[in-house]
Amino acid sequence: MKDISADTKSLKTESIVMTANANNMTASPPDAHPLFDEADMLSRMDDDRDFVRLILDETRAELPKELEALGKLCLGNDAKAIRCLAHKIKGMAANISTGTLRDIAARVETAAKEDDLVSVRGLLPELERTVLLTIEAIR
């Protein structure tokens, strides 16, 4: 099993989190959350590294599927379905101690709750980038 602490402790969202801006990409302000907080996850999982690895592997496999499904939903107007899927992604992120992903998923969920599909669609590129960074961080 790969030691996940060496690669991920230095990964912080202040290194690169991009946000969509109408016609170009700009860096967002630094986030207070680590991309992946291994110590927090291990603590919550009774320091069982095998169990943590199992959860991380499952999450790494499922996140792209959930993101693809959310992207398809964003082509339509079903704010309730978008909200539910964003909530699921937020829960997955919280479960694996990825605060940055949890926060962007929460923003998507809130926008969908308010039927603000323009904001939901505007947040999708940031969510996609954060998912990709998270998947790398939990390898």
C-alpha positions as CSV (number, residue, x, y, z in Angstrom):
1,M,0.0,0.0,0.0
2,K,1.3,3.4,-1.0
3,D,2.0,5.9,1.8
4,I,-0.5,8.6,1.1
5,S,0.8,11.1,3.6
6,A,4.0,12.0,1.8
7,D,2.4,13.1,-1.4
8,T,-0.7,14.9,-0.1
9,K,0.3,16.8,3.0
10,S,1.8,19.6,0.9
11,L,-1.1,19.8,-1.5
12,K,-3.1,22.8,-0.6
13,T,-5.7,24.5,-2.6
14,E,-3.7,27.7,-2.4
15,S,-1.4,26.1,-5.0
16,I,-4.0,26.1,-7.7
17,V,-7.8,26.4,-7.6
18,M,-9.2,28.0,-10.7
19,T,-12.6,29.5,-11.1
20,A,-14.5,30.2,-14.2
21,N,-14.7,33.8,-15.3
22,A,-16.9,34.8,-18.2
23,N,-14.2,34.6,-20.9
24,N,-11.0,33.6,-19.1
25,M,-9.6,31.7,-16.2
26,T,-8.4,33.4,-13.0
27,A,-7.0,32.1,-9.8
28,S,-9.3,32.2,-6.8
29,P,-8.2,33.4,-3.3
30,P,-6.5,30.7,-1.2
31,D,-8.8,28.3,0.6
32,A,-8.3,27.5,4.2
33,H,-8.9,23.7,3.6
34,P,-6.3,21.2,2.6
35,L,-7.2,19.4,-0.6
36,F,-7.1,16.2,1.4
37,D,-6.7,16.0,5.2
38,E,-5.3,12.5,5.7
39,A,-4.8,13.0,9.4
40,D,-8.4,13.9,9.9
41,M,-9.6,10.9,7.9
42,L,-7.3,8.5,9.7
43,S,-8.5,9.8,13.0
44,R,-12.1,9.4,12.1
45,M,-11.4,5.9,10.8
46,D,-9.6,4.7,14.0
47,D,-6.2,4.9,12.2
48,D,-7.2,1.9,10.0
49,R,-5.1,2.5,6.9
50,D,-6.5,-0.5,5.0
51,F,-10.0,0.8,5.6
52,V,-9.0,4.3,4.6
53,R,-7.4,3.0,1.4
54,L,-10.5,1.0,0.6
55,I,-12.8,4.1,1.0
56,L,-10.4,6.3,-1.0
57,D,-10.2,3.7,-3.9
58,E,-13.9,3.5,-4.0
59,T,-14.4,7.2,-3.9
60,R,-11.7,7.7,-6.6
61,A,-13.7,5.3,-8.9
62,E,-17.1,6.9,-8.1
63,L,-16.4,10.6,-8.2
64,P,-15.9,10.8,-12.0
65,K,-19.2,8.9,-12.5
66,E,-21.1,11.3,-10.2
67,L,-19.4,14.3,-11.9
68,E,-20.5,13.1,-15.3
69,A,-24.0,12.5,-14.1
70,L,-24.1,16.0,-12.7
71,G,-22.8,17.5,-15.9
72,K,-25.6,15.8,-17.8
73,L,-28.2,17.1,-15.3
74,C,-26.8,20.6,-15.8
75,L,-27.8,20.4,-19.5
76,G,-31.4,20.4,-18.3
77,N,-33.5,22.3,-15.8
78,D,-34.1,19.8,-12.9
79,A,-32.7,21.8,-10.0
80,K,-33.9,19.2,-7.5
81,A,-32.0,16.4,-9.1
82,I,-28.9,18.6,-9.4
83,R,-29.3,19.5,-5.7
84,C,-29.5,15.9,-4.7
85,L,-26.5,14.8,-6.7
86,A,-24.4,17.8,-5.4
87,H,-25.5,16.8,-1.9
88,K,-24.2,13.3,-2.5
89,I,-20.9,14.6,-3.8
90,K,-20.6,16.9,-0.8
91,G,-21.2,13.9,1.5
92,M,-18.6,11.8,-0.3
93,A,-16.1,14.7,0.0
94,A,-16.8,15.1,3.7
95,N,-16.4,11.4,4.3
96,I,-12.9,11.5,2.9
97,S,-11.8,14.8,4.5
98,T,-11.6,16.8,1.3
99,G,-12.8,20.2,2.5
100,T,-12.3,22.0,-0.7
101,L,-14.4,19.6,-2.7
102,R,-17.0,19.6,0.0
103,D,-17.2,23.4,-0.1
104,I,-17.6,23.7,-3.9
105,A,-20.2,20.8,-3.9
106,A,-22.1,22.7,-1.1
107,R,-22.0,25.9,-3.3
108,V,-23.5,23.9,-6.2
109,E,-26.1,22.4,-3.8
110,T,-27.1,25.8,-2.5
111,A,-27.4,27.3,-5.9
112,A,-29.6,24.4,-7.1
113,K,-31.7,24.8,-3.9
114,E,-32.3,28.4,-4.9
115,D,-33.1,27.3,-8.5
116,D,-30.1,29.4,-9.7
117,L,-29.1,27.1,-12.6
118,V,-26.9,29.9,-14.1
119,S,-24.8,29.8,-11.0
120,V,-24.8,26.0,-10.9
121,R,-23.5,25.9,-14.5
122,G,-21.0,28.5,-13.7
123,L,-19.6,26.5,-10.8
124,L,-19.3,23.3,-12.8
125,P,-15.8,24.0,-14.2
126,E,-14.5,24.7,-10.7
127,L,-16.1,21.5,-9.4
128,E,-14.6,19.5,-12.3
129,R,-11.1,20.8,-11.6
130,T,-11.5,20.2,-7.9
131,V,-12.6,16.6,-8.5
132,L,-9.5,16.1,-10.7
133,L,-7.2,17.6,-8.1
134,T,-8.9,15.5,-5.3
135,I,-8.5,12.3,-7.3
136,E,-4.8,13.0,-7.6
137,A,-4.4,13.9,-4.0
138,I,-6.1,10.7,-2.7
139,R,-4.0,8.3,-4.9
